[in-house]
């Protein structure tokens, strides 16, 4: 339960300032009284004033009052009132809501319409997608570094406070307010009343809807497991402004001129602040106290408000009270740092505590989303300071609530769903002071660890065995896939031509070496921060990116012990034309090892195409040598929140060339030839011993003699010609010489 300690400063604001510090501002610039403003001057639609600070950039704020000012240096220079260009035709330039988003943008609701203002470029733009009047824009800004935190900040709602539910349009944005879309409100169809607000409650991974009916306000939630419950109702007589305090700890402030309420658990419990006056605790009922709140200011841990009677109330908003600080320390490296806990992982944090001398420390560890995140904490003394104070180390081990095994099933959030939670460390029984010992707080993402990746092991490659040359592979190496061996990616008929493929050596390296007739599966390593963590045993699937179909799987649905019909690549054929390599992933995977009435096991002999996990399924390559390039995607939804995938190649060797004849025809010819030879070996000797056989033998002998004679004569005639040819040449040459001797003059 939240205990907000407030002190009533019955002095003027000047005295309140001396309680903390004095600071003199030198503007360095004075504007002339007759300066002409360009555009329509903006003003706050409500009678009070409010300063909206940029939670991530402390020097940037917007002052909302009878005039509106925007500062980028914490009001340390003179400012002109903020105006909106007349070309936007906003009508009455009254502001009902303002919200800082990432970059240099601030969003305003002016006369029921949404606008963005870039304070660096001094440019205005009307927000796209909002077609009906709205009054407020809400969001929960995340100030930690990283793309995940940016996604949280980009989630916004635009709505009309006081609109009837159902019936009121609610708009949402997932791009930081660049554009909005109409929200599907089917999940709100059971609610009745007026809308007090709708909020992204990232500290609990929820969307909260504040409903008002019969002067009571109640928070309802849209996500499991809180979608079947609601917060405790509280008094809501007049419209309340809602402040989402930074750093996703679940703290909220709800206020108007006659009421101020707080919540430490995203609206599940909303209660009055507590006032301490002369060591007496009382609930502060603003209306009964007959005071009017003029303005509220807050940061991550503190809250103060000024009332019209010139009194200042200041307090520390935390889970516990506070005490006066003497010698005392609470520190940790977890401050202003965002951590990630992936599926089946854990996180260890620690904090150093030095209590006042003679005091025993009472540390308090709190998580804002216990449905998703659980912890175990221990406190150990480990020495003394130079002045004799004891030093203590607080060790905190965090992991998913699901894995602690000590929570009711209906209390635990779905393990498949990403979640967020803050972790806060505080010291119980602290007293109040203006300079307080602040709690330690950090944000935990129960989700994808972006430092993880998977790599297919490559201990024996085609290069190390001398089959392929790595130098040639890097020189625009190409290889051919026969048209009979692959299916076109779009599955529109059979391939018409051979496929020439360029080998991506930079991404693939040397292919792994695989023997064609040996069942095989890749060995997949899980890496984190550049270090191998384990050999992955999760379920995954592979597909050949060029359409090669000359491989199969060793298991069927029956031999894999499936209890329902397994998925396979044909399940996603309708999405193949999108050319997305990882169509089958952890988001759409359904295990066949669980009963499924909607998908019973009807074809037990179909191939089981999932590798890893509880089965020993393997890949069997057909009778083809060559390179295969695979996409690998982890589909096990309980291994990691990340969509782990990779690309790798293998070289299949050892397959003999495929014969051009059908095996059945070859076997038939061999059997026929063997039987005929055996019959002839038996029949011929038997026939030769008969009279007919003797006559046949004599006839064959005569033919043989005739053939030999013809062959001998032909051979003899050829030899004679060879002998006579050189003699004729010699006689011809001698005749020519005689003629030359008789007639020398010619």
Secondary structure as UniProt FT lines:
FT   STRAND          3..9
FT   HELIX           13..20
FT   TURN            33..34
FT   STRAND          40..41
FT   STRAND          43..44
FT   STRAND          50..53
FT   TURN            55..56
FT   TURN            58..59
FT   STRAND          61..64
FT   STRAND          68..71
FT   TURN            74..75
FT   STRAND          83..84
FT   HELIX           86..88
FT   STRAND          94..100
FT   TURN            103..104
FT   STRAND          105..110
FT   TURN            111..112
FT   STRAND          113..118
FT   TURN            119..122
FT   STRAND          123..126
FT   STRAND          136..139
FT   HELIX           147..154
FT   STRAND          156..159
FT   TURN            161..162
FT   STRAND          164..165
FT   TURN            166..167
FT   STRAND          171..173
FT   TURN            176..177
FT   STRAND          181..182
FT   HELIX           186..188
FT   TURN            189..190
FT   STRAND          193..201
FT   HELIX           202..204
FT   STRAND          206..213
FT   TURN            214..215
FT   STRAND          216..221
FT   TURN            224..225
FT   HELIX           226..228
FT   STRAND          234..235
FT   STRAND          241..244
FT   STRAND          252..256
FT   TURN            257..258
FT   STRAND          259..263
FT   TURN            266..267
FT   STRAND          271..272
FT   STRAND          274..277
FT   TURN            278..279
FT   STRAND          280..283
FT   TURN            286..290
FT   STRAND          293..298
FT   STRAND          302..307
FT   TURN            308..309
FT   STRAND          312..318
FT   STRAND          329..331
FT   TURN            333..336
FT   STRAND          338..341
FT   TURN            343..344
FT   STRAND          346..354
FT   TURN            357..358
FT   STRAND          363..367
FT   TURN            370..372
FT   STRAND          373..384
FT   TURN            386..387
FT   STRAND          390..400
FT   HELIX           401..404
FT   TURN            409..411
FT   TURN            415..416
FT   STRAND          419..427
FT   STRAND          440..446
FT   TURN            450..451
FT   STRAND          452..456
FT   TURN            462..466
FT   HELIX           470..473
FT   TURN            474..476
FT   STRAND          478..481
FT   TURN            483..485
FT   STRAND          486..487
FT   TURN            489..490
FT   STRAND          499..502
FT   HELIX           505..508
FT   STRAND          512..515
FT   TURN            516..517
FT   STRAND          524..528
FT   TURN            529..530
FT   STRAND          531..535
FT   STRAND          540..544
FT   TURN            545..546
FT   STRAND          551..553
FT   TURN            557..561
FT   HELIX           569..578
FT   TURN            581..582
FT   TURN            586..588
FT   TURN            592..593
FT   TURN            597..598
FT   TURN            604..605
FT   TURN            613..614
FT   STRAND          619..621
FT   STRAND          626..634
FT   TURN            637..639
FT   STRAND          645..653
FT   HELIX           663..688
FT   HELIX           691..742
FT   TURN            744..745
//
